[in-house]
Amino acid sequence: MLTSRRFIAAATTIAITAAAAAASVAPLAAAAAPPGWQLLYSENFTTALNTNTAPWVRDTYATGFDNITDDPGLWYHNDYGSAWDTALASFHTYRKDIQFGQSGWLTASLSARDFNRDGGIESPPSITTQTLGTEKVATINVPESTGGAIFRPTNRLPDQYRIEYKLKTLDFGGKRGGTINYNGRVNGYSATGCKTQHPWGEGQNTPGWSGNAAAPYCEWQSVREGPYGYNGFHFLSIVDFANPAPRNNHFWHYHRKVLMDSFSQHPDRVGTGTGGRICNAANNTYYNYRDSNFNTVNMWISGMPNWNNGGGGLPGNSQWFMTSCSGGVAENQLSSAAELQPELMPNQFYSFAIERSATAYTLEVTGNFARSGQRTLRFTRPFVVNNVPIWHYNTTTAGYTGQFNGTLTQNDDHGTGSWPNQWPNGSSYPDYFIIGDLYTNVYEGSASLTDIALYVPETTPPPNNLALNKPATASSQCAATEAPAKAVNGSWTGGNADKWCALGTNRWLQVDLQSNQQVSKFVVRHSGAGGEKASWNTRDFDLQVSTNGTTWTTVASPRGNTANVTTHTFTPVTARYLRLNVITPTSDTDTAARIYELEAYS
């Protein structure tokens, strides 16, 4: 969030629809599809994930996400001068990305800093899989404020979707037992060493510091305490560009659409003011942030930016906060929707979800909140209200005519900049979500989560199965009644013979669609779907497509599968022939491959 909490005025108040559920509502489990949605992907971390197995790769900033406020951004140079370039060059940045989950649909992205440029990272972040009670969780650990670790989708989200997960533990600042000083730390930060925003500080003219980029690391704005001290965590954000990775905090101020995050301020930052306000959803009244436990939940949207920036400042979008106290109306004032109670975790957890429909975003959080108890907070905001948009809401070019386009300008002490066409006609900004610590100059701590699930709207009528009753061949079959045609007959509940079965080596099933078709999804129904042992579900296999039956392209390579039914979505391709190659047929000693149904969809 904007570290200075400057809010840019908009022309109108944004109208929001809000619904606060009754106090007994329980969080949705990822395995249970909410009404109107069907599950596309899910991840419960039963397969171990350890980001330490991948190498760190140095980022030389040769290819940035933009040249405005990205890590080597021109904005900082124009603001601070050449001394800032020297400050940026005083350390090296390292990154790693690890794809995982069904068909690699998720990516873990990490960033770390090598302070003395000797090739060794002093305090690297990590994401590991652990057992917490009866569940497997992914634990994000960021031991140094200059590191970052997030989850994101590997590919763009659908144009309509619901993304959700369960947060099991959270330790990124805020009070415990009534104080921010606990376990030898200060607001979640280790008490040793300096913790500053270097080199991506507030603008040089920001009150409270010298503005001299040549200042040593420890003389920049402290994030642990003082007027710039705060910690936090991004529960769930939607951003406007592909392949998001941890970057400096000001970069994100210009790239978010909607988000839910925490903002754990140090009392020095609150000072003699209120620190903002928090809604008690039980009686829809506000109370001061300074009287809270500092573990807030902010549910908000990004509006239009300030196109014309003077010297010593930073660009960023206007910020609009939604609470039940305002009747769901988004207000241009720091207003938290609730307070988490980390002491209750992991015995109790919080679930976060964002939905995108054809016309709006919906933000939702469920759990046991301080003062207001167990409830669901849910707010829906159309893309445009009274000519005020959600920033870069259009995931396609359709329906957007460039009416919100503008030129971002900078007139600063050490240079000027002009970036035209920031939202032009014909542009599109597909959605990507982020969970975790996405800042590389602030935030430090740990959190654990599980049951990340992606849903798409239910389809009515059901989509056309391109493989249904098409000619099928195979490497072999176990019996005359278990021919390859049984795998494309539209049935999987007709008993043990309602399948294709094969023994031996080099087992494969092939379907001829009889003409070239656009294919973007396979559904495979394994042994358990037909009523046989789940341990006989196909463990390792490849799904391939071809236009000539000779040259094959692999579109999915599931490994370690134990599910009865698997869904595999990919970028649409042209194909006439489909092929399933069985690599490891079961999870036990049985050597037979069993496929009850192979389906394909456009």
Phi, psi and omega per residue, in radians:
M1 nan 2.814 -3.137
L2 -1.021 2.085 -3.041
T3 -1.163 -0.428 3.086
S4 -1.625 -0.138 -3.133
R5 0.935 0.763 3.035
R6 -1.489 2.335 -3.111
F7 -2.051 2.192 -3.079
I8 -1.560 2.214 -3.045
A9 -1.187 2.517 3.037
A10 -2.006 2.924 -2.985
A11 -1.276 -0.517 -3.041
T12 -2.400 2.854 2.996
T13 -1.403 2.442 -3.102
I14 -1.591 2.256 3.125
A15 -1.545 2.319 -3.102
I16 -2.214 2.594 2.978
T17 -1.702 2.337 -3.106
A18 -2.277 2.599 3.046
A19 -2.458 2.129 3.065
A20 -1.852 2.139 -3.047
A21 -1.409 2.906 3.115
A22 -1.140 2.788 -2.971
A23 -1.158 -0.296 -3.059
S24 -1.647 0.040 -3.096
V25 -1.161 2.323 -3.141
A26 -1.777 2.663 3.125
P27 -1.092 2.580 3.086
L28 -1.288 2.368 2.998
A29 -1.413 2.557 -3.085
A30 -1.095 -0.435 -3.080
A31 -1.343 -0.310 -3.090
A32 -1.775 1.964 -3.116
A33 -1.209 2.242 3.062
P34 -1.110 2.730 3.128
P35 -0.968 2.326 3.131
G36 1.545 -0.042 -3.102
W37 -2.168 2.629 3.007
Q38 -2.177 2.478 -3.043
L39 -1.251 2.294 3.060
L40 -1.791 -0.866 3.111
Y41 -2.476 2.670 2.991
S42 -2.605 2.743 -3.139
E43 -2.531 2.063 3.115
N44 -2.017 0.175 2.969
F45 1.111 0.481 3.013
T46 -1.221 -0.439 2.992
T47 -1.587 2.228 -3.009
A48 -1.049 2.387 3.024
L49 -2.154 2.153 3.116
N50 -2.437 1.884 -3.075
T51 -1.226 -0.183 3.101
N52 -1.231 -0.209 -3.133
T53 -1.385 -0.241 -3.141
A54 -1.767 2.576 -3.111
P55 -1.364 2.662 2.986
W56 -1.412 2.414 3.139
V57 -2.150 2.276 -3.113
R58 -1.209 2.369 3.034
D59 -1.718 1.981 -3.140
T60 -1.546 0.025 -3.112
Y61 1.179 0.372 -3.133
A62 -1.173 -0.569 3.134
T63 -2.256 1.698 3.132
G64 -1.570 2.908 3.088
F65 -1.260 -0.558 2.990
D66 -2.746 3.043 3.134
N67 -1.914 0.355 -3.116
I68 -1.638 -1.265 3.141
T69 -2.187 0.366 2.997
D70 -1.125 3.034 -3.019
D71 -0.875 -0.810 3.069
P72 -1.654 0.529 -2.945
G73 -1.029 2.495 3.139
L74 -1.166 -0.482 -3.113
W75 -1.002 -0.771 -3.124
Y76 -1.129 -0.681 3.110
H77 -1.084 -0.788 3.132
N78 -1.133 -0.505 -3.106
D79 -1.425 -0.877 -2.991
Y80 -1.741 -0.336 -3.100
G81 1.570 -2.989 -3.047
S82 -1.138 -0.350 3.098
A83 -1.104 -0.495 3.106
W84 -1.203 -0.681 3.101
D85 -1.042 -0.673 3.099
T86 -1.152 -0.710 3.127
A87 -1.106 -0.737 3.125
L88 -1.113 -0.641 -3.111
A89 -1.366 -0.053 -3.081
S90 -1.343 -0.134 3.105
F91 -2.535 2.962 3.072
H92 -2.010 2.570 3.108
T93 -1.875 2.360 3.105
Y94 -2.135 2.591 -3.106
R95 -2.416 2.838 2.963
K96 -2.710 2.561 3.063
D97 -2.233 2.370 -3.139
I98 -2.277 2.045 3.068
Q99 -1.463 2.507 3.130
F100 -2.768 3.135 -3.125
G101 1.471 3.092 -3.126
Q102 -1.007 2.134 -3.115
S103 0.992 0.389 3.115
G104 1.141 0.614 -3.015
W105 -1.271 -0.323 3.131
L106 -1.932 2.669 3.036
T107 -2.302 2.331 2.949
A108 -1.691 2.211 -3.079
S109 -2.148 2.245 -3.077
L110 -2.254 2.666 3.078
S111 -2.413 2.504 -3.138
A112 -2.561 2.837 -3.076
R113 -2.048 2.362 3.010
D114 -1.809 1.722 -2.986
F115 -1.117 -0.737 -3.053
N116 -1.758 0.161 3.010
R117 1.007 0.668 3.124
D118 -1.821 0.159 3.139
G119 1.521 0.010 3.136
G120 -2.028 2.271 -3.140
I121 -1.538 2.183 -3.012
E122 -1.238 -0.756 -3.076
S123 -2.430 1.330 -3.049
P124 -1.258 2.470 2.987
P125 -1.316 2.896 -3.132
S126 -2.672 2.793 2.955
I127 -2.295 2.111 -3.108
T128 -2.276 2.762 3.097
T129 -1.670 2.304 -3.122
Q130 -2.408 2.858 3.041
T131 -1.690 2.233 3.131
L132 -2.243 1.809 -3.031
G133 1.149 -2.107 3.133
T134 -1.743 0.109 -3.054
E135 -2.040 2.752 2.917
K136 -1.650 2.399 3.134
V137 -2.309 2.762 2.969
A138 -1.747 2.185 -3.123
T139 -1.827 2.088 3.043
I140 -1.578 2.204 3.125
N141 -2.262 2.058 3.124
V142 -2.131 1.658 -3.035
P143 -1.407 -0.085 -3.112
E144 -2.452 2.371 -3.047
S145 -1.102 -0.258 3.125
T146 -1.558 0.071 3.063
G147 -1.829 2.972 3.096
G148 -2.686 2.671 3.135
A149 -2.680 2.209 -3.091
I150 -2.432 2.815 2.859
F151 -1.852 2.491 3.074
R152 -2.618 2.851 3.025
P153 -1.314 2.547 3.101
T154 -1.204 -0.663 3.126
N155 -2.064 2.918 -3.133
R156 -1.013 2.647 3.066
L157 -1.322 2.727 3.018
P158 -1.063 2.889 -3.137
D159 -1.207 -0.406 3.004
Q160 -2.294 2.340 -3.018
Y161 -2.887 2.942 2.884
R162 -2.328 2.173 3.054
I163 -2.002 2.342 -3.111
E164 -2.600 2.847 3.054
Y165 -2.858 2.995 3.093
K166 -1.933 2.215 3.050
L167 -1.645 2.074 -3.025
K168 -1.700 -0.619 3.060
T169 -2.505 2.693 3.128
L170 -2.585 2.201 3.110
D171 -2.518 1.177 3.064
F172 -2.139 0.983 3.089
G173 1.604 -2.996 -3.027
G174 1.494 3.037 -3.077
K175 -1.481 2.621 2.919
R176 -2.306 2.213 -3.101
G177 1.086 0.508 3.080
G178 1.503 0.081 -3.122
T179 -2.451 2.628 3.058
I180 -1.467 -0.145 3.122
N181 -1.719 1.817 -3.118
Y182 -2.613 2.644 3.130
N183 0.907 0.604 3.095
G184 1.282 0.231 -3.104
R185 -2.088 2.904 3.141
V186 -2.102 1.921 -3.121
N187 0.915 0.668 3.109
G188 1.551 -0.183 3.135
Y189 -1.623 2.565 3.000
S190 -1.074 2.558 -3.033
A191 -1.447 -0.115 -3.091
T192 -1.750 2.661 3.076
G193 1.288 3.043 3.121
C194 -1.564 2.573 3.073
K195 -2.322 1.777 -3.069
T196 -2.302 2.962 3.140
Q197 -1.379 -0.046 -3.097
H198 -0.801 2.355 -0.105
P199 -1.718 0.152 -3.076
W200 -1.721 1.069 -3.081
G201 -1.361 3.120 2.979
E202 -1.026 2.916 3.116
G203 -0.979 2.694 -3.018
Q204 -1.070 -0.433 -3.123
N205 -1.615 0.128 3.125
T206 -1.155 2.279 3.139
P207 -1.057 2.566 3.009
G208 1.810 -0.021 3.040
W209 -2.702 2.941 -2.967
S210 -1.238 -0.478 -3.063
G211 1.344 0.178 -3.112
N212 -1.648 1.929 -3.104
A213 -1.199 -0.234 3.093
A214 -1.433 -0.074 -3.139
A215 -1.118 2.538 3.083
P216 -1.024 2.784 -3.096
Y217 -0.848 -0.803 -3.028
C218 -1.260 -0.205 -3.128
E219 -1.655 -0.039 3.041
W220 -1.327 3.103 -3.061
Q221 -1.143 2.149 3.121
S222 -1.262 2.371 3.079
V223 -1.682 -0.181 -3.093
R224 -1.456 -0.615 -3.121
E225 -2.714 3.129 -3.138
G226 1.484 -3.047 -3.033
P227 -1.163 -0.229 3.094
Y228 -1.923 0.170 -3.028
G229 -1.380 2.119 3.034
Y230 -2.848 2.738 3.040
N231 -2.230 3.081 3.140
G232 3.016 -3.074 -3.074
F233 -2.781 2.425 3.055
H234 -1.597 1.830 3.120
F235 -1.106 -0.812 3.136
L236 -2.909 2.142 -3.139
S237 -2.256 2.608 2.980
I238 -1.965 2.200 -3.085
V239 -2.102 2.980 -2.876
D240 -1.884 0.310 -3.119
F241 -2.544 2.802 -3.062
A242 -1.390 2.707 3.046
N243 0.954 0.851 3.119
P244 -1.075 2.528 3.124
A245 -2.504 2.771 3.106
P246 -0.985 2.277 3.108
R247 -2.390 -3.079 3.095
N248 -1.159 2.709 -2.987
N249 -1.135 -0.611 -3.080
H250 -1.242 -0.468 3.053
F251 -0.990 -0.727 -3.054
W252 -1.250 -0.362 -3.129
H253 -1.100 -0.292 -3.071
Y254 -1.951 0.130 -3.018
H255 -2.313 0.165 3.137
R256 -1.770 2.580 3.061
K257 -1.789 -1.117 3.070
V258 -2.350 2.724 -3.097
L259 -2.864 2.812 2.958
M260 -2.258 2.192 -3.101
D261 -2.573 2.985 3.029
S262 -1.865 2.760 -3.112
F263 -2.519 1.605 -3.033
S264 -1.695 1.598 -3.081
Q265 -1.361 2.608 2.958
H266 -1.393 2.531 3.107
P267 -0.932 -0.535 3.085
D268 -1.034 -0.650 -3.135
R269 -1.246 -0.683 3.102
V270 -1.129 -0.722 3.107
G271 1.056 -2.354 -3.130
T272 -1.617 0.048 -3.138
G273 -1.538 -2.914 -3.136
T274 -1.508 -0.433 -3.050
G275 1.383 0.129 -3.020
G276 1.859 -2.928 -3.114
R277 -2.447 2.724 -3.103
I278 -2.244 2.449 -3.129
C279 -1.584 2.268 2.926
N280 -1.563 1.782 -3.038
A281 -1.218 -0.206 3.111
A282 -1.247 -0.575 3.139
N283 -2.280 0.124 3.085
N284 0.954 0.832 3.029
T285 -2.208 2.597 3.129
Y286 -1.559 2.632 2.938
Y287 -2.373 2.855 -3.027
N288 -1.280 2.478 3.065
Y289 -0.973 -0.690 -3.080
R290 -1.056 -0.344 -3.138
D291 -1.668 0.168 -3.072
S292 -1.792 -3.048 3.062
N293 -1.622 0.101 3.060
F294 1.228 0.104 3.110
N295 -1.740 1.261 -2.983
T296 -1.499 2.805 2.958
V297 -2.095 1.986 3.100
N298 -1.814 2.244 -3.123
M299 -2.082 1.930 -2.938
W300 -2.682 2.977 -3.126
I301 -2.195 2.740 3.019
S302 -1.724 2.265 3.096
G303 -1.778 -2.645 -3.101
M304 -1.272 2.639 3.105
P305 -1.502 2.985 2.922
N306 -1.475 1.951 -3.036
W307 -1.254 -0.468 -3.020
N308 -2.087 1.870 -3.060
N309 -1.904 2.313 3.088
G310 -1.465 -2.942 -3.061
G311 -1.260 2.563 2.989
G312 1.348 0.169 3.121
G313 -2.037 -3.131 -3.136
L314 -2.260 2.604 3.129
P315 -1.317 2.749 3.089
G316 3.135 2.775 -3.131
N317 -1.530 2.690 3.019
S318 -1.121 2.657 -3.017
Q319 -2.159 2.272 -3.036
W320 -2.252 2.109 -2.996
F321 -1.840 2.395 -3.093
M322 -1.936 2.294 3.063
T323 -2.504 2.865 3.056
S324 -1.293 -0.383 3.124
C325 -1.138 -0.513 3.134
S326 -1.601 0.173 -3.069
G327 1.224 0.369 3.139
G328 1.545 -0.051 3.129
V329 -1.336 2.256 3.108
A330 -1.271 2.265 -3.073
E331 -2.099 2.525 -3.090
N332 -1.465 0.927 -3.116
Q333 -2.629 2.386 -3.126
L334 -0.997 1.909 -3.075
S335 -2.463 1.996 -3.128
S336 -1.520 2.487 -3.084
A337 -1.414 -0.386 -3.079
A338 -3.003 3.034 3.005
E339 -2.068 2.251 2.962
L340 -1.281 2.840 3.035
Q341 -2.181 1.482 -3.073
P342 -1.023 -0.449 -3.131
E343 -1.118 -0.384 3.134
L344 -1.389 -0.279 -3.068
M345 -1.501 2.587 0.075
P346 -1.590 0.038 3.135
N347 -1.052 -0.563 2.958
Q348 -2.099 2.640 -3.097
F349 -2.330 3.013 3.106
Y350 -2.126 2.416 3.077
S351 -1.942 2.415 -3.137
F352 -2.121 2.478 -3.139
A353 -2.613 2.560 2.975
I354 -2.280 2.321 3.084
E355 -2.031 2.538 2.989
R356 -2.180 2.157 3.052
S357 -1.801 -2.903 3.132
A358 -1.255 -0.275 -3.029
T359 -2.343 -0.094 -2.962
A360 -2.767 2.843 2.929
Y361 -1.877 2.555 3.032
T362 -2.184 2.265 3.093
L363 -1.902 2.385 -3.019
E364 -2.528 2.373 3.016
V365 -2.439 2.439 -3.134
T366 -2.264 2.418 3.075
G367 2.877 -2.995 -3.135
N368 -1.709 1.838 -3.022
F369 -1.731 2.610 3.063
A370 -1.041 2.371 3.096
R371 1.320 -0.694 -3.033
S372 -1.807 -0.186 3.050
G373 1.339 -2.874 -3.075
Q374 -1.267 2.203 3.139
R375 -2.978 2.952 3.006
T376 -1.958 2.238 3.036
L377 -1.848 2.200 -2.998
R378 -2.504 2.194 -3.093
F379 -2.326 2.325 3.133
T380 -1.999 2.313 -3.117
R381 -2.289 2.019 3.062
P382 -1.017 2.768 -3.109
F383 -1.026 -0.703 -3.113
V384 -2.337 2.238 3.065
V385 -2.266 2.146 3.135
N386 0.896 0.737 3.103
N387 1.167 0.298 3.055
V388 -1.910 2.007 -3.028
P389 -1.667 2.812 2.781
I390 -1.354 2.286 -3.029
W391 -0.960 2.188 3.050
H392 0.939 0.736 -3.076
Y393 -1.184 -0.423 -2.998
N394 -1.378 2.015 3.109
T395 -1.477 -0.236 3.058
T396 -2.317 3.022 3.114
T397 -1.384 -0.271 -3.066
A398 -1.160 2.344 3.007
G399 1.419 -0.041 3.110
Y400 -2.020 2.260 -3.017
T401 -2.035 0.240 3.100
G402 1.515 0.220 -3.046
Q403 -1.165 -0.291 -3.129
F404 -1.911 0.289 -3.110
N405 -1.205 2.721 3.111
G406 -2.921 3.006 3.095
T407 -1.984 2.142 3.078
L408 -1.467 2.196 -3.102
T409 -2.183 2.665 3.119
Q410 -2.382 2.228 3.046
N411 -2.161 1.714 -2.944
D412 -2.146 3.070 -3.043
D413 -1.183 -0.480 -3.048
H414 -2.075 0.221 3.112
G415 2.769 2.929 3.111
T416 -2.167 2.783 3.117
G417 -2.584 2.641 3.102
S418 -2.502 2.146 -3.115
W419 -2.147 1.648 -3.067
P420 -1.350 2.935 3.019
N421 0.941 1.004 3.108
Q422 -1.398 -0.200 3.090
W423 -2.753 1.089 -2.966
P424 -1.395 2.881 2.981
N425 -1.054 2.418 -3.107
G426 1.531 -0.016 3.137
S427 -1.520 2.828 3.057
S428 -2.639 2.613 -3.053
Y429 -2.396 1.433 3.132
P430 -0.986 2.618 -3.076
D431 -1.450 2.506 2.963
Y432 -2.387 2.444 3.100
F433 -1.745 2.805 3.090
I434 -2.402 2.379 2.991
I435 -2.237 2.221 3.003
G436 2.280 -2.667 3.139
D437 -1.773 1.772 -3.054
L438 -1.734 0.023 -3.114
Y439 -1.737 2.429 3.139
T440 -1.912 0.257 3.015
N441 -2.436 0.234 3.060
V442 -2.891 2.823 -3.062
Y443 1.472 2.337 3.101
E444 -2.752 2.391 3.109
G445 2.672 -2.708 -3.110
S446 -2.552 2.739 3.097
A447 -2.750 2.736 3.066
S448 -2.327 2.589 -3.059
L449 -2.659 2.897 3.111
T450 -2.768 3.080 3.060
D451 0.950 0.927 2.984
I452 -1.310 2.195 -3.074
A453 -2.363 2.420 3.085
L454 -2.048 2.174 3.136
Y455 -2.019 2.693 2.988
V456 -2.183 2.796 -3.128
P457 -1.043 2.526 3.043
E458 -1.062 2.463 -3.108
T459 -1.725 2.230 3.107
T460 -2.367 2.057 -0.036
P461 -1.272 2.971 -3.140
P462 -0.995 2.570 3.138
P463 -1.121 2.710 -3.100
N464 -1.298 2.137 3.085
N465 -1.399 1.846 -3.070
L466 -1.128 -0.448 -3.076
A467 -1.546 -0.109 -3.028
L468 -1.052 2.097 3.058
N469 1.047 0.407 3.054
K470 -1.494 2.750 -3.141
P471 -1.004 2.303 -3.103
A472 -2.250 2.434 3.057
T473 -2.243 2.932 -3.095
A474 -2.719 2.914 3.114
S475 -1.126 -0.638 3.133
S476 -2.996 -3.137 3.055
Q477 -2.555 2.586 -3.074
C478 -1.234 -0.591 -3.101
A479 -2.687 2.890 -3.124
A480 -1.092 -0.504 -3.124
T481 -1.489 0.006 -3.105
E482 -2.127 0.852 -3.078
A483 -1.369 2.847 -3.125
P484 -1.049 -0.480 3.129
A485 -1.076 -0.418 3.124
K486 -1.165 -0.356 -3.108
A487 -1.496 -0.053 3.128
V488 -2.299 0.389 -3.090
N489 -1.589 0.050 3.107
G490 1.410 0.102 -3.102
S491 -2.278 2.521 3.055
W492 -2.478 0.204 -3.118
T493 -2.042 0.316 -3.077
G494 -1.611 0.304 3.134
G495 1.789 -3.132 -3.027
N496 -1.149 -0.280 3.128
A497 -1.618 -0.004 -3.113
D498 -1.526 0.881 -3.064
K499 -2.733 2.898 2.880
W500 -1.674 2.359 3.132
C501 -2.284 2.489 3.125
A502 -2.560 2.547 3.033
L503 -2.024 -3.111 3.098
G504 1.466 -2.856 3.141
T505 -1.857 2.949 3.106
N506 0.933 0.920 -3.099
R507 -1.470 2.263 3.128
W508 -2.597 2.687 3.090
L509 -2.210 2.307 -3.064
Q510 -2.274 2.449 -3.136
V511 -2.206 2.360 3.091
D512 -1.793 1.988 3.127
L513 -1.336 -0.132 3.045
Q514 1.287 -0.055 2.994
S515 -2.893 2.817 3.114
N516 -1.172 2.338 -3.117
Q517 -2.353 2.706 2.976
Q518 -1.461 2.136 -3.098
V519 -2.136 2.333 3.131
S520 -2.413 0.017 -3.132
K521 -2.719 2.392 2.953
F522 -1.964 2.505 2.915
V523 -2.140 2.204 -3.129
V524 -2.058 2.194 3.110
R525 -1.841 2.044 -2.993
H526 -1.697 -2.899 -3.035
S527 -0.934 -0.849 -3.086
G528 -1.089 -0.520 3.117
A529 -1.167 -0.451 3.127
G530 -1.673 0.062 3.089
G531 1.711 0.041 3.081
E532 -1.607 -3.050 -3.054
K533 -1.075 2.402 3.052
A534 -1.184 -0.465 3.102
S535 -1.181 -0.221 3.075
W536 -1.647 0.042 3.032
N537 -1.036 2.448 -3.075
T538 -1.024 2.076 -3.025
R539 -1.393 -0.939 -3.082
D540 -2.236 2.251 3.136
F541 -2.772 2.827 3.062
D542 -2.053 2.491 3.025
L543 -1.952 2.260 -3.024
Q544 -2.295 2.764 3.088
V545 -2.327 2.743 -3.132
S546 -2.723 2.626 3.030
T547 -1.684 -0.263 -3.073
N548 -2.214 -0.048 -3.132
G549 1.384 0.080 -3.107
T550 -2.087 -0.873 -3.138
T551 -1.686 2.131 -3.001
W552 -2.011 2.532 3.047
T553 -2.072 2.199 3.130
T554 -1.434 2.185 -3.129
V555 -1.891 -0.245 3.094
A556 -2.761 2.476 3.141
S557 -2.350 1.229 -3.139
P558 -1.102 2.431 3.095
R559 -2.340 2.475 3.090
G560 1.242 0.429 -3.082
N561 -1.209 2.441 3.013
T562 -2.244 0.006 -3.057
A563 -1.395 2.636 3.094
N564 -1.237 -0.636 -3.135
V565 -2.273 2.282 3.100
T566 -2.121 2.469 3.111
T567 -2.051 2.346 -3.033
H568 -2.303 1.871 -3.088
T569 -1.864 2.475 -3.084
F570 -2.673 2.972 3.107
T571 -1.048 2.298 -3.083
P572 -0.926 2.392 3.114
V573 -2.319 2.732 3.061
T574 -1.535 2.257 -3.102
A575 -2.668 2.540 2.939
R576 -1.878 -0.604 -3.077
Y577 -1.960 2.448 3.085
L578 -2.082 2.553 -3.095
R579 -2.528 2.361 3.013
L580 -1.998 1.997 3.100
N581 -1.738 2.092 3.136
V582 -1.511 2.182 3.118
I583 -1.778 -0.929 3.031
T584 -2.188 1.987 -2.937
P585 -1.276 -0.543 -3.034
T586 -2.488 3.065 3.063
S587 -1.736 0.056 3.059
D588 -2.167 -2.670 -3.046
T589 -1.528 -0.098 3.138
D590 -1.165 2.417 -3.020
T591 -1.872 0.078 -3.119
A592 -1.546 2.411 3.009
A593 -1.569 2.366 -3.116
R594 -2.324 2.052 3.070
I595 -2.168 1.998 -3.138
Y596 -1.430 -0.515 3.078
E597 -2.834 2.398 3.007
L598 -2.068 2.059 -3.103
E599 -2.052 2.623 3.105
A600 -2.391 2.484 -3.077
Y601 -2.395 2.672 3.044
S602 -1.560 nan nan
